[in-house]
Amino acid sequence: MSVRSDQAAPEPGVCPHFPFADRPGISLAPEYAGLFADEPLVPVQLPNGRQALLVTRYSDVKTVLADPRFSREAWRNGTLFARDNSALALVTSDAPTHTRRRRAVQHWFTNRSAERARPRVAAIAARLVNDIAASDSTVDLISAFTTPLPYQVICELLGIPVDDLDLLLPRVTVMMSAGRFPADEVAAAHQAMYEYFFGQLAARERAVAAGEAGDDLLTGLLTAPEESRLSTQEIAVFGFGLLMAGGETTASHLAMCVLQLLRRPTLAESLRRDPAAIPAFIEEMLRWVWFAGTGGQPHVVVAEVELAGTVIGAGQVVVPLTDAANRDPEVFAGAEEFRTDRTPNPHLGLGHGRHMCLGAAHARVELQEGVAAILPHLGRMELAVDESDLDWRDGMFIRGLWTLPVRPC
């Protein structure tokens, strides 16, 4: 699959290729927002030539994500980015497989467990920010802050050495490609990631046999009761899946939060005066940010269903777009305005239904604590380049920036 940054925007009445070309910016590109506002079901052609419908309305996206008449397992044409189906334990499965797998790990990702982790998350964020504040030169906030924060948290949960991130992060980048990297690099990254996590599991099996079991998630899955235990293959997939999902998405989103605050110093000052408003800011950012470069996972209709007043027959492929649903004026008053006082804010930024983000509670804690840690210092930082010169990620599943350089001011 190839995604070109110079690809023209889709024209009305023309069946465009999807994923669409990337555009710079935090928010949904205006030309795409306009298209989605006009059409509840947008016909497109996927990279393998298959025709599909992009689902853009809030209620319809929720239906696709929650109704069993829409199957992810029935889509057998690969993902829209470099991860393959075998490396996505939850994203590409339906009940009962999805139910069994999610139940095996769910208790590690409750609201209570996220709150227990909050002091540790805050401590990591504070240490990283203090290092940045001590510098008197230009610093890349992505490499120095927004990436290490969530990845260190997930490494501690998985029980893998933080120092191994130097080895793992380049593989993560390749596996999150949506056309940026060639097939041989993608295959090599998959193989290396499997080998790393199978090695981690083998080491834990030896530790368990020696009576030296750890308290990390991988050990917990290996030693679960037999009736609920996942296979070694499933645990390895969960391992690198959680590393990627727990790191890449939060790292990119935290960078967008920081950029938004750098662009809006009045908003940053308001949050400094009232830190209790940070959670509402995070929720609006989860609604506002144009997040997934490839939209959602393709679903196949397995029984006739109605969407947007249209009866859709079995076999039709649909792609639910949460980014478009989060702009639905029927749900969000002033949907094209960024409002930190928006309440209620029932956005779909973390998914919905059976495919709600497994780590949603942890992601919220990391975003809240990350913003809280850096806010006091933002008044003494400025972008080190013009905003028009920021290096936006192109041809990747998760949108965002490659670098976010700031300097003291």
C-alpha positions, 0 to 999 in steps of 0.5 A: 500500500502506498500513501502519497502526501501529494495525492489530491483531495477527494472530489465530490462524486468521485470514488476516491482511494482510501486511506486519503493522503495525509495533511498537516495539522492537529485537527481533521483536514478541512477538505475531509471534514467537509466531505464527511459532513456532507456524506454519511456513507462515502464510497471509496476504494481500498488498497487491494481494489475492494470497494468500501463505505466510510461510515461518518455519522456518530450513531452509525459508527457506534453501530458498526463498533458494537453490532455483531452484524459487522464482523472484523474477522470476516475481513481477510484482506489484511489491515490498512497498515503494516500490522498483520491480522496475526499480530492484532489479538483484539483489533481483528477478532470477534466474539467468542475469540475476542471475548476470551482474549480480552477477559484474560487481560482486562483486570490489568487495565481497570480504572482502579489499576490506572489510578494506582499507577498514577503516582508512578506515572506522575513521577516519571513525567516529573523526572523527564520534564525536569531534565528538559527544564534544565537544558538551555538549548533546543530540545525535541519534546517527542524524543525527550518527553512524549515518547519515553513517558508512555513507553516507560510506563508500559515497559514497567507493566510488561516487565521488560527493560526500559533500555530495550526501547532503543532496540524496540522503537525502530521496529514499532515505527516500521510496524505502524507504517501505512505505506512508508516502509517497504514490505521487506522491512515490515516483515523483518520488524515483525519477525524481530518483534516475535523473537524478542517477546518469545525470548521474554516469555522463555525467560519468565518460564525459567523464572517460574520453574525456579520459583522466582516468578515476577509480578509483571503482566507477561508472567501473570498471563503465563501463570493464569489458571489453565482454563483461562490461560492464553497460548504462548503465541497469543501472549507474545502478540499481546506483549508487543501489541500492548507495547505498541498500543500503550506507547505509540498512540499515547505518545502521539496524542500527548505531543498533540496536546503539548502542541495545542498548548504551545499554540494557545498560550492563553489556554495554557495559562488558564490550565495553569491557574486551574489544573482541575480543568486538565481532564476536560482539556484531555477529553476535548483533545481526544475528540478534536485530534485527527488521530488515525491516518487510515481510519478504522478497521474494515468490517464486513456486513454479515447480515442485512443492516440499516445505516444512515437510512440505507439498507446494506446487504451482507458482504459489504465492507464498511470502515467506521471513522471515529474522527468523523463521528467526533465532528457530528453536529447532531451530537456535538454543539459547535462541532467545529470549535475546540471547547475545553468546557464541553460537557457532556463530551461523549467522543469516540476517541478511545473507541466504543463497545466491544472494541473500546480501547483496552488501556483507555483508563491508563491512557487518560492518566498518562495524558493528564499527568503528562500535561500537568507535569509540563504545563508549569514550564510551557510559559518558558518554552517556544517552538524552535521552528515555524509551525509551518515547518513542523515535520508531520508523520506521513504514511503512518497509521497514527498521525502526529509529528516526528519531532517537536523542537522547543527552545527556552524563551 
